[in-house]
Amino acid sequence: MRLISLLFFLFLIISCSSINDIIESRDGQFKKNKAIELYNKAHYSDASLIFENILPFYRNTEQADDVYYYLAMSNYKLTNYIIASYYFSLFVSEFPQDPRSEECMFLSAYCYYLDSPKYNYDQESTIMAIQNMQNFVNTYPDSKRIKEANKFMDELIDKIEYKNYQVSMMYYYMEEYKSATISLLNLLNDPKYDYNKYREDILYYVFMSYYNIFNKSVIQSKEYRKKEMYTYYKLLKKEYPNTKYDKELADIIKSNNLELI
């Protein structure tokens, strides 16, 4: 076991020494060739170090495209998605006519997709992924990747909508009913996202929020609160005659004599 550990340690020393020798070389073409060789052997970490080292040397030269491309791909393979997206994006802006530009624009967006976290975390990467995917679709409408890009966008938009819906519902569960009604109704009026999949639930919880406000109201304002409740009861029943909340609604309407309004 000690022998294996020693051999591994020696391998690391030799490997690091070899990479340092390449980086310290003054021969740019030699370094580039070695970096591509390491990349093709799936030694992405070493390759990325060399490509990053030679990037200033090759910038604004005829071979710069390869350096940008392999640096982006090395970081992509290493799951350094934000860094990879940055270099893919640079490639697209620097070499728009390169045959690899379409792939790089897609991968720049896809990196943000892969970095997108669960709905209950900050969604900055999700929003960036949607924007970049849409940009890709607009730029390459005939691409073979369009179907895949649209699928990813639908998935990401669903995540944003679900997060926003859960944030609105949080007010309800916290018994902040006035805030819940405002937040839920804002979802229905949101011009950017489509909350129709949650519409029945939203209308029900707006009604229930008003019902809870009604129960906590002083006598002088109960009639007004009752009318607010009834407005959303009628809307829910009109849009969803066989709503899954039918029994709960019927019990509340009957117990509060709302059918007389």
C-alpha positions in Angstrom: 0.0 0.0 0.0 2.9 2.4 0.9 4.6 1.5 -2.4 1.4 2.4 -4.4 1.1 5.7 -2.6 4.7 6.5 -3.2 4.4 5.7 -6.9 1.3 7.8 -7.2 3.1 10.7 -5.4 6.0 10.4 -7.8 3.6 10.4 -10.8 2.1 13.6 -9.6 5.5 15.2 -9.2 6.6 14.1 -12.7 3.2 15.2 -14.2 3.3 18.6 -12.6 6.9 19.1 -13.6 6.1 18.2 -17.2 3.2 20.7 -17.3 5.3 23.4 -15.8 8.0 22.7 -18.4 5.4 23.1 -21.2 4.0 26.3 -19.7 7.5 27.8 -19.2 8.5 27.1 -22.8 8.8 30.1 -25.1 7.6 28.1 -28.1 3.9 29.0 -28.5 3.2 26.4 -31.3 4.8 23.7 -29.1 2.6 24.6 -26.2 -0.5 24.7 -28.3 0.2 21.3 -29.8 0.8 19.8 -26.3 -2.4 21.4 -25.0 -4.4 19.8 -27.8 -2.7 16.5 -27.3 -3.6 16.6 -23.5 -7.2 17.6 -24.4 -7.5 14.6 -26.8 -6.3 12.4 -24.0 -9.0 13.8 -21.7 -6.4 15.6 -19.5 -8.7 18.6 -19.4 -7.3 20.3 -16.3 -3.7 20.4 -17.7 -5.0 21.4 -21.1 -7.0 24.3 -19.8 -3.9 25.6 -17.9 -1.9 25.7 -21.0 -4.6 27.1 -23.2 -5.1 29.9 -20.7 -1.4 30.5 -20.6 -1.1 30.9 -24.4 -4.3 32.8 -25.0 -2.6 36.3 -24.8 0.1 35.1 -27.2 -2.5 33.8 -29.8 -5.1 36.6 -29.4 -5.7 38.4 -32.8 -3.8 35.7 -34.7 -5.1 33.2 -37.3 -4.9 30.4 -34.7 -6.8 32.2 -31.9 -10.0 30.4 -32.8 -8.6 27.0 -31.8 -7.3 28.3 -28.5 -10.6 29.9 -27.6 -12.5 26.8 -28.6 -10.3 24.3 -26.7 -10.2 26.5 -23.6 -14.0 26.7 -23.6 -14.3 22.9 -24.2 -11.7 22.1 -21.5 -13.7 24.0 -18.9 -16.9 22.5 -20.2 -15.5 19.0 -19.7 -14.3 20.0 -16.2 -17.9 21.1 -15.4 -16.7 24.7 -14.9 -19.9 25.8 -16.6 -19.9 29.5 -16.0 -16.2 29.9 -17.1 -16.9 27.6 -20.1 -20.0 29.7 -21.1 -17.9 32.9 -20.9 -15.3 31.5 -23.4 -18.0 30.0 -25.7 -19.6 33.4 -25.8 -16.2 35.0 -26.5 -15.7 32.6 -29.4 -19.0 33.5 -30.9 -18.3 37.2 -30.7 -14.8 36.9 -32.0 -15.4 34.3 -34.8 -19.1 34.6 -35.9 -18.3 33.1 -39.3 -16.5 30.0 -37.9 -18.4 26.7 -38.5 -18.1 26.0 -34.8 -19.9 29.3 -33.9 -23.3 27.7 -33.8 -22.2 24.9 -31.5 -20.5 27.4 -29.2 -23.6 29.6 -29.0 -25.7 26.6 -28.1 -23.1 25.3 -25.5 -22.8 28.8 -24.0 -26.5 28.6 -23.2 -26.4 24.9 -22.3 -23.7 25.6 -19.7 -26.1 27.9 -17.9 -28.8 25.3 -18.2 -26.5 22.8 -16.5 -25.7 25.3 -13.8 -29.4 26.0 -13.1 -30.2 24.9 -9.5 -33.4 23.6 -7.9 -36.3 26.0 -7.9 -35.8 27.0 -4.3 -32.4 28.5 -4.9 -31.4 31.8 -6.7 -32.3 31.5 -10.4 -29.8 33.8 -12.0 -28.3 30.9 -14.1 -31.8 29.8 -15.1 -32.7 33.3 -16.4 -29.3 33.5 -18.2 -30.0 30.1 -19.7 -33.4 31.1 -21.0 -32.1 34.3 -22.5 -29.1 32.6 -24.2 -31.2 29.7 -25.5 -33.7 32.2 -27.0 -30.8 34.1 -28.6 -29.6 30.8 -30.1 -33.1 30.0 -31.4 -33.4 33.5 -33.0 -29.9 33.3 -34.5 -30.1 29.7 -35.9 -33.8 29.0 -36.5 -33.0 26.1 -38.8 -30.5 24.4 -36.5 -30.8 20.8 -35.8 -30.5 21.8 -32.1 -33.7 23.9 -32.2 -36.0 21.2 -30.8 -33.6 20.5 -27.9 -33.2 24.2 -27.2 -37.0 24.7 -27.0 -37.3 21.7 -24.7 -34.7 23.2 -22.4 -36.4 26.6 -22.4 -39.7 25.1 -21.6 -38.2 23.2 -18.7 -36.4 26.3 -17.4 -39.5 28.5 -17.7 -41.5 25.9 -15.8 -39.0 26.1 -13.0 -39.2 29.9 -12.8 -43.1 29.8 -12.8 -43.1 27.1 -10.2 -40.7 29.1 -8.0 -42.9 32.2 -8.3 -46.0 30.3 -7.6 -44.4 28.8 -4.5 -43.3 32.2 -3.3 -46.9 33.5 -3.6 -48.2 30.4 -1.7 -45.6 31.0 1.0 -47.6 34.1 2.0 -50.8 32.0 2.3 -49.1 29.4 4.4 -47.7 32.1 6.6 -51.3 33.5 7.0 -50.3 36.8 5.3 -53.5 36.7 3.4 -53.5 40.3 2.0 -50.0 39.7 0.6 -51.1 36.3 -0.7 -53.9 37.8 -2.7 -51.7 40.5 -4.2 -48.9 38.1 -5.0 -51.2 35.5 -6.5 -53.2 38.0 -8.6 -49.9 39.4 -9.9 -49.1 36.0 -11.3 -52.3 36.0 -13.3 -51.4 39.4 -14.7 -47.8 38.6 -15.4 -47.1 39.4 -19.1 -43.8 37.5 -19.1 -44.8 34.0 -17.9 -47.9 31.9 -18.3 -49.4 30.6 -15.1 -52.5 28.9 -16.6 -51.3 25.5 -15.3 -51.8 26.9 -11.8 -54.8 29.1 -12.6 -57.4 26.9 -10.9 -55.3 26.7 -7.8 -54.5 30.4 -7.8 -58.2 31.4 -8.1 -59.0 29.0 -5.2 -56.3 30.4 -2.9 -57.3 33.9 -3.7 -60.8 33.0 -2.7 -59.5 31.3 0.4 -57.3 34.3 1.3 -60.3 36.6 1.1 -62.3 34.1 3.1 -59.6 34.2 5.9 -59.5 38.0 5.7 -63.3 37.9 6.0 -63.2 35.8 9.1 -60.7 38.2 10.8 -62.6 41.3 9.8 -64.6 43.6 12.1 -68.3 43.5 11.6 -68.4 46.8 9.7 -66.2 45.5 6.9 -67.5 41.9 6.7 -70.1 42.7 3.9 -67.3 44.2 1.8 -65.0 41.2 2.4 -67.9 38.9 1.6 -68.3 40.5 -1.8 -64.6 40.1 -2.5 -64.9 36.4 -1.7 -67.9 36.0 -3.9 -66.2 37.7 -6.9 -63.5 35.0 -7.0 -65.9 32.2 -6.2 -68.0 33.2 -9.3 -64.8 33.4 -11.4 -63.5 30.1 -10.3 -66.9 28.4 -10.9 -67.3 30.1 -14.3 -63.9 28.9 -15.5 -63.9 25.5 -13.8 -67.5 24.4 -13.4 -66.3 21.0 -12.1 -63.4 22.3 -10.0 -61.6 19.9 -7.8 -62.3 22.3 -4.9 -66.1 22.1 -5.4 -66.9 20.5 -2.1 -64.8 23.0 -0.1 -66.3 25.9 -1.9 -69.9 24.7 -1.4 -69.3 24.2 2.3 -67.9 27.7 2.7 -70.5 29.4 0.6 -73.3 27.6 2.4 -72.0 28.3 5.9 -71.6 32.0 5.2 -74.9 32.4 3.4 -73.0 33.7 0.3 -75.6 32.4 -2.2 -77.9 35.3 -1.1 -75.5 38.0 -2.5 
